[in-house]
Amino acid sequence: MQVRQEVRGSVLVVHLEREDKRNAINAAMAAGIDAALNRLDDDPDLWVGVLTGTPTVFCAGTDIKEGSGELTPRGGEYGIIRRQRQTPLIAAVEGQAFGGGFEIALACDLIVAAGNAVFGLPESLRGLVATSGALFRAPRALPLNIARELLITGNTLTAQRAFDLGVVNEVTTPGGALDAALAMAAKICASSPTSVRESLRAVNELTADEDAFGWEVTDRAKRTVTSSADMREGIDAFFERRAPRWSGR
């Protein structure tokens, strides 16, 4: 099983467990995330969700070889990226959160990161662009110049740097992200579920128009890159384990 659900009181913990592939998302894994978050959305006895990976890696994004499957009806990419949620979701990150993995974390409401966590958007190094929300969520969560740096250089952020910049809510010792996320979930559970739900709904409505425009911009960038020779070269170079030879076309 690549996605495991665990109920702890009023909290649903969703474990990504495909460590041999660095928790890269294929169609089966996306379906598992979608099913878990559908449960979180629909069960009135679940008040908070926690999404976590394994002790060594959070998620490497799309499985480049297999692909991540079709957009799910309620969650979009990976079963989470376009989901209209009212139940809070916390990302508990250990190790790498790269590409779509970082985009999954950005799609959550809060991020708890272990000191060994690393965040990055390496798509440009492969002739791609971030297509699961980072083109507009990264500039929203980070200073604009930092977001630009991540998107066009492939540079990464440590957990502490991400905390200092405001994208991570809490940094823990390595191995402690899940426990800290559960402690944060317990604090949320001390509040009225109705108040929490309506607060999240209000915040999401404030950014709805911005998100709609962000998806238009993302789709335009995706169309351009998908038809480029650079994308084909980047993918070939990745599988052939060599440096890409860019043409700029």
N, C-alpha and C positions, 0 to 999 in steps of 0.2 A: 504494500500500500504506500503510495507516494505522498498522500496527504492524510494525516491522522487528526481526528477530532477528539478533544478531551474536555469534559465539562467539570469545572471546579466551582461548585455553588452556582452563582449567577453569571459566571464567566465561561466563555467558550474559548479554549486554546486550540489554535489551528497550527499543526506542525507540518512543515515542509520537510519531507524525508526522502530525498533523492541525492544523497551526498556524493555518490560515485560520479554524478554529473553536475556537481556543485549546485544542486537544486535548480538546475536550468529547467524552464517551464516547457513541457510538451503538451499535447492535447489532453492526455489523461490527467496530468497534474492541474491544468487549467480547469478541467471539469471538477476535480476534487476541491479546488479552492472555491469554485462557484457554488458547489453543493454546501460546503461549510458555511459560506457567507449568506446563502439563502436561508439556512437554518438560523443563523444569528439574526437576520432581518425579521424572520417570521415567528420566532418563539418568544412570547412575551415574558418568559421566565429567564431569558438571557439578556443581561443588561450591558455587558461589555464583551468585546472580543479581543484576543491577543493573537497576533500572527507572528510566528517565529520559524527559524530554520533549524539547523543542527549546530552543535557546539563549534564547528569550524567554518561554516558558511551560511549566510542568510539566503542569498539567491543570486545567480549569475545572469538572470534575465532569460530571454528566449533561447531554447535549444536550437542552435543554428542548423544543425543537421536535420532534425525532425520537424521543426516549426512548432508553434504554440497552439495550433488549431484555429478554429473559427472564433469570432467574438461570441461570448455567451450572451443570451438574451437580456439578462439582468445586470451582468457585471462587465460586459465588454471584454477587452483584452485581459487575459489571465483570470477571468472571472471576478476581477476587482477594480480595474482601472477606471471604468466609467460608471461604476455602481453608485446609485443615489441612496446613500445610507443615512439612517437616523440613529443607529446604535453605534456608540463610539468603538473605534478599532485602534489598538496600539500595536505598533511594530516593535518587536524585541529582536535586536540585530546583534549577532555575533559574526565576526569575520567579514567576508566581502559582501557588499550589496552593490553590484555593478550593473550598469545598463538598466534593463527592465527590473532588476532587483531593487535598484535605487528608486525607480519609478513606482514600484509597489509600495515602498516605504513612504514615498511622497503622497500616495493615495490614501494612506492611513491618517488618522487624526492626530496621533502623538507618536513620537519615536523615542524608544529607550535603546541605547547602544552600549555594548561592552567596549572596554578600552582597546580591544583588538579589532574593532569594526573599522571598515574602510568603505567609503562611498565614492562612486565614480560613474561617469557616462562615457565609455570608450568607443561609442559608435563611430565617431569621425575617423578613428584609427582603422576602421574596417570599411570605409566608404559608405557608411550608413548615417542616418540621423535618428535621434531618439523619437520614437513614434507612440509612446505610451504615456504621454502627458508631461514629460520633463521640459519640452520646449517652452511651456508656459508655467508649469508648477515650480521648476527650479528658479526662474527669475522672481517668482512670488515669494518663495521661501528663503532665498539667499540674496545678498547684495548683487546687483545686476552684473557688475564686473566679474564676480566670482562665478556666477552662473555661466557667463560667457566663457570663462576660462575652462570650466568643466566640459562644456559642450563642444569646444573647438580644439582643445589640446589633448584631451584624455587624461589630464591630471586628476588626482584623487584628493579626498578629504579624510583626515583621520577623524575618529569619533570626537576627540577633544576640540579639534578645529570646527567640526560641524556644530558642536554644542556652543562654542564661542560665537559662531555666526547666527545661531538661533534656529537652526533646522532640527537639531536634536534637543529633546527636553531634558534628558538625564543621561549621564555617563556612569557606568558601573565598572567594577573589576571584571576581567575576562571570566566568562562563565556565569556572570550574575545578571545578564539582561532579562531573562525570563522571570526570575524572582522579583526583580525591580518592577517589571511591567505588571506582574500580578499585584504587587503592592500598590501601584498606581491605579490599577483596576479596582482594588478594594476601596480606595478613596473615592472613585467615581460612584461606586455602588452605595456609598454613604449618602449620596445626593438623591433627590427624587428622580426616578427614571423619566417621568414626564418632563421635568425641568431640563434634564440633560438632553432629551430628545428634541425638545423645542428650541433649545439653545443651538444645537447642531443644525437643525433645520434652518434657523435664521441666518447662521453664518454661511451655509451652503447657498441659500438664496441670494445672498449678497454677491457671490462670485459666479453665479450661474451664467450670466451674460458673458463675462470674461472667459469662462471655460468654453462656451460655444464658439467664440471667436478663436480661442486657442486651438480648438480642434480643426477649424477651417485652415488656419495657418499651418498646422501640423500636416494635414492632408496634402496641402500644396507642396510642402517640402518633401514629403514622402513620394509624391508622384514624380517630382524632378529627379530625386536620387535613384528611385527604382529603375528609371529608364537610362541611367548613366553607365558609361563604361567603367567608371571608378568603383561603382558598387560591385560589379561583376569581378573586377580585379581584387577588391578587398576581400570578398568571400573566397575566391580562389587562393589568395595568399594565406588566409587563415587556415584553410584545410591543408595547404601544402607547407605550412609552417615556415614561411619566408617573409621577408619584408615586401610590402606592396610596391608596385611600380605605377605611380599615379600618372594619369594623362590630363586630368583637369576637365574631362569631358564625360 
